[in-house]
């Protein structure tokens, strides 16, 4: 195989893997490669509380800036040759048009605006792009946090159904989408702190006292972190296929049978931001995404007109801009599949009164065991773990009707001041633990970073999906 073909193959595999819907077996292989190449120090449980320390705001003058779209030019890339070729065919105005095309399929009226959150990252104002629906409703609002490499546009299959019930607020997380792209610190603890500080500053500007918080993937990681810091704001925490919860195994590289050429690619790609391929591809970036992510396009094909062009175009312009949020994510991650400071070790710090629903796709590559660990270790709290049949990592799009029904059911209970009945008990809609008792086993949970055995249990659920059907949903 030529070096050119090898490089292009690695590009497609990495783009599909980090975007979240590669076939599970292929993704696990590449996840293992990147984990082996990652330089991750010993986990120090005493460090993560730094994220949640109360600090006095610095009196330094904040430099006033206009919203991001005032500077409409091709963004710098993080590739060694992209800075001088500057051939990325993107701009914030093109991203705006791509988002409009995606949202033109909605029936609900919405409002889009920039919210100035001040100097939450760096010394210049940051602006968060915000979509809002049904703001006049007296019901408890729902706030949506998208996943890595995404934006507000990909919730398009959910807005109409969710906005019919209550106010909906969706934001482009700072560093992503149409929001400002300030330079985050390189320290993972400080970078995470900057993310949740920005979300809280946005909440203050929006005057939201209490709300349901729903985060997908990386957005789920940030949602959980925000809830630990500000539990008084959360009526219900919904984590959809959340990234960054499990701990990276120490033996991930032992007895490896991965070929040398695969290891070489992993070593080459490890220092780069996860989606640098999209930017270095230049004019071929949209086509690369189209080839790498046909599964994601199919999810929207029944609702979004010309989805084969609209979806990759939107994703390209989301990720071809200055990748500051992506760089911050790179600082937080340990080999793509794990966080340097995994969330599973912090969930005991979340106030017991905060109800949690974790929603997983039965075909997703995301490890769902941490969801069951949380359920069995928070006996005094409401925790429901729902596994939706036939859904992958993009669970909100794969089974949008089921996902929307579940979220609306949770919201109705929040409005009524009640806790939802466990949706995991309903085998007609979801693949819950009661519906799959035969596949549930209890094992001891080993903290692999420390030589301590914890006297708790972990639920390991065997996926009973037909592997041939899973292949059809793969790239």
N, C-alpha and C positions, 0 to 999 in steps of 0.2 A: 504494500500500500504506500503511495507516495506521501511525502510530508504534507503537501497541500491538502490531499484528501483526508489525511489523519487529522489535520488541524480543523477542517470544516466539520468533520464528524464530531470532534470534541466540542466545537461551538454549539452544534445542534443539541447534543446531549446535555451540556451544561445549561443552556437556555431553557430547555424543557424541564430539567430537573429542578432548578432553583425557582422556576415559575410555578411548580407544584403539581403537575398532572402527568408526569412521565409514568410509564408502567411501573408498578411498585418494585418489581425485581430489578429492573434496570436502574431505577433511582437508588435502591439500596446499595447496589454495586458502586455507583459513583459517590454516594454519600460516604461509603467506607473508604474510598480512595482519598477524598478530601479530608476526612477525619485523620487518616494516617499522616497526611502532610501537615496538618495543623499543629502549630506549636502552642499547646495549651498547658499552662502551669497547673500545679496542684490547686484544687478547689479550696478556697479559704472562706468558710462560712461566716467568719466574723466581718467580712468586708462589705457585703451587700447592703447592710443597714445605712451605709453612707448615702445611698440613693434617696432615702426618705428623711434625712436630717432637715430640721427647720433652720433656715439661714436667713439672715437679714439681707434685704435687697441692697445691692451696691448703689451708691449715690452717683456713680459715673453717668455722665450725660449720654442719653440714648440718641444716636444719630437718626434723624427722621428720614424716612424713605417713602417713595410712592409704592403702589402695589406692583407685584413682579412684572405684570404685562406692559409696564411702561418702558421696560428695557427689553425690547423684542429683537433678539439677535441669536445667532447660532451659539449654543453653549459650548464651552470647552469640554473636551473629553478627558478621560483618565488614561488613555492609551499613549504610548511613547511617541507615536507618529501623528496622532489625531490633533495634537495642539498646533501643528504647523500646516497640516493639510486642510483642517477646518472644513471638512466636506460633509458634515452632518446636515442633511436636508430637513432641519427642524427649527421651530421657533415656538414661542408661547402662543402666538396668534394661531398657528397651525394646530397646536394642542387644543386651544379653545374651540376651533371649528370641528375638530375630531370629536370632542366631547358633545358638542351640540348635535352632531349627526347621531351619536349614540343615544342621546336623551330625547331625540325627536319622536321616538316611538312611545313615549309616556303619554298617558291620558290625564294624569294629575298635573295641576299647576304647581310650579316651584319658583323659588327665588334664589338667585345666585349672587353672592357678594364676598368681598374680602373683609376679613376681620383683623384689625391691627392688634397684635398681642405684645408689642413692645420688644425690649431686648431680652427675650427669653433665651436666645442663642446668640452669642457674640455681642457686638456693640451697636448693631443696627436693628431697626424695626423689622419684625417679621410679620408677614400677612398670611392668614390661613384662608384658603378658598373654601367656601361653605355653601352647601345647598340646603334649603329648608322647604318643608312641605307642611301644609295644614297647621300653620303656626297659631291660628285662632282657636284650635281645639283646647279644651280645658284638661284633657287627659295628660297623664304622665308622659313626657317626651321620650323618644328613643334616639340615641346618638350612635352613629355607625363609624367604626374605624376600619379602613380597608387593610388588605395585606400588603406584603412586600412587592414592590414593582407595580402597584395597581393605583387606583384612584377612584373618585366618586362615581365615575361612569359605569363601573362594573356591577354596581348595585341596581342596575336598570331593570332587572327582572323582579325586584323586590319592592321598589318604591310605591307603585300603585296600590298593592295589597296592604302594605304597612301604613301608608299615609291615610288610608281610608279609616283608620282606627285612632290615630293620634299624631301629634307633631313629630316630624322626622327631621333630624339634622345629620347630614353627612359631611365629613371634612376630608380634604386632602391633607394627610399628615405632613407637618412641616418637613421640607426636604424631598417631598414627593409631589407628583401631579402638578397642579397649577399654583400651589403654595410657594412661599419664599424658600430659597435654598441656601440658608446660611451655613457657614462652616462649623460643624460640631467638633467638640474635643475628641481626641483619639482614645482617651481613656474610656473603657466600656461602661464603668459605673457612672461617670460624669455625663456621657452621651445619653444613657438611659434617663438620667435625671433631667437632662435638657428636654427630652421628648415629653415626659409627663408634666414638667413645669409649663411647657407650651400648651398642653391640653388644658391644664387648669387655668392658665391665663385666658384661653379662648372661652372657657366656661364662664369666667367672671364677666367678660365682655358681653356674652350672650344672656347674662342674668338667669342662668338655669340653676335652680336651687337643688333639684333632685331629678334623676333621670335613670332610665334603663340604658346600660352601656353594653353594646354588642361589638365585639372585635373579631376579625377573621385573621387567622395565621399570625403574622407579625403584629397585626392590630390586636389580636387576642392577647399576645404577650404584653403589649403596652396597656391594654385594658385592665389586665390583672394587676400590673404594677401600679397603675393609677388608682385602682380600687384599694390597694393596700395603703397608699398614702392618703387617700380621701374617701374613706368608707362612708362617711356621712352623706355623700352625694349620690350614692348608688342605691337605687331601688331594687335592681336585679342585675346580676352580672351574667352575660351570655357570651361564652367563648366558643367560637365556631372553628373547629380544627386548628386549635392554637399551636403556634410554633414556640419552641424554646422552653418547654416544660420538662422533658426528661433530661437526665444527666448523661453526658458522654461517657460510654464505658471505657475503662482504662485498658482493656484488652482488645480494643478495636483493631489494632494492627498485628496482633499475634497470629502466627500460623497462617499468614495471608497467602492465598493462591492467585492473587491479582497479577496479571502479566506485567513485565517490566515497562513496556511501552505505555500502558495505562498509568502506571505510577509516574512515568516521566511527564505525561500530560498533566496529571494532578499537581506535580511539583511546579510546573510552569504556570498553571492557572491560579494557584493558591494565593499569591500576593495581590492579585487583581480584584477589583470589585466584581461581584457575581455577574452583573449584566454588562460588563465592559464590551463583550462581543457585539451587543446591539449597536453600540456607538462606533466601534471600529469598523463595523460592516458598512458604515456610511449609507450611500443610496440604496444598498441592498438590505438595509435593516428591516424594513417592513416585510420584504419577501422572506427573510430569514425567520421572522416570527411566524409568518404564515405557514412555512414549512414545518417549523418546530412545534407549533401549537394548534394543529387542526382540531384537537379535542376541545380546546377552549372555544374555538369558533363554532363548533357544532352545538355547544350548550346554548348559544344565543340565536341560532339560525331560525328557530320558529317564531321569534318575536322581533329581532332586529333585522331590518331590511338591509340587504347587501352585507351581511355579517362577515363574509369571507374577506371583505375589504375594510369594513368599518372597525372591527375588533382589533386586528393587527395594527392598523393605522393608529388607533387610540393608544394601544400599549406601546407602540414605538415612540410616539411623541411624549408619552409619560416618562419614558426611560432614556431618551436621547438627550435630555436636558442635563444641566450641571448636576452630577450624581452625589450631592452632599448627603442626602438621606441614606442613599445606598452605601456610602462610605461609613456612615455611622452604624448601619446594620452590619457591615463587614467587621467593624470594631467589636460589636456585641457577639458575633457568632464564633463558633468553634467548629470549623469543618462543615459549613453550610447547614448541617442537620441539627446542630445543637447550639445552645447559648453558653457563653463562658460562665454566666451566673444563672443557672437554670431556675425557672420559676417554681418547680416542685418543692424546693427547699424553703420557699418563702410563704407558701399558702397558709401555714399555721399562723402567720402574722396577720392575716386578713380577719377583720372583725367577724365574729361568729354570726352576727345578725344579718350579714350580707348573703342573700340566697344566690346560688350559682347553678347555672345549667350549662353543661358542656355538650356540644353537638359535633359528632364526628361523621365522616363519610365511611361507609363500610369498605370502600375500595381505596381509601386514601393511604398515602405513604406515611402520614403522621402517626406516631406512636400514641395509641389511645390509653395505654396502661396508666399513665399519670392521672388521667381523669378518674379512673377507678380507685387509684391510691388516694386521691383527694376525697372521694366519696366515703371510703372506709376509714379514713383518719379524721374526718370532720363529722363525727357522729352526732354532735350537738347542733349541727347546721343543716340547712336545706341544700342538698347537692343532688342533682339528677344528671345522669350520663346517658345521652341519646345517640344511638348509632343508626343513621338513616340508610336504608337499603339502597344499593345501586348508586350511591353518591361517591365521588372522589374528593379530592382536597377542596375543590371549589363547591362545597356542599350547598351553598346559598344559590348556586346557579344550576347544579346538576338536578336537584329535586326542588325547584323553586317553590312550587305549590305547597309541598310538605313543610319546607323550611318556613315559609311565610305563615302557614297555619300554626306552627309551633310557636313562633315568636309572638304572633297575635294572641295566642292562648295565654302565654306568659304575661303579656301586657294587660290583658283583661283581668287577670288575678291581681296584678300590681294595683290597678285602678280600684279594685274592690277590697284591697287590704288583705288578701288571702294568698296562701301559697298554692301553686299549681299542683294538681295531682301528677304523679310521676308519669311523664309521657313515655318513658322507657318501658312501661307496662303494656303499651299498645302495639301488638305485633302486626296490625294491619298497616300501620304507618311507618314504624321504625323497627330496627333490630335491637331491641332492648335486652338487658340482662335477664329479665324474667322470661322473655320469649326464647332465650338461647341458653337455658340452664345447663344443657349438656355440654356446652362449649366453654363454660366458666370454671376455672380452677383457681384455687387460692394458694399462693406461694409466699415464702418469706421474702421481704424486700431487703436487698443488700445495698447499702450505701457504698458504691464502688470507689468514691473519691477518698473515703476514710475507711479504716479497717474496723468499722463498728457495725455490728448487726443490730438493726432496729426491730423491735418486737411489734411489728405491724404487719398487715397483709396487703397483698397486691392482687388485683383481679386481672388475669391474663385471659383475653377472649380470642379464641381461634376463629379466624375469618372463614366462614363456610361458603363464600362466594365461589362460583364456578371460575377457575382460573382462565378458561378460554374466554369467558365473557369479559374478564378484566382486561385481557389482551385487546379486545375491540375498543376499549375506552382509552387505549394508550396511544402514544405518539408513534 
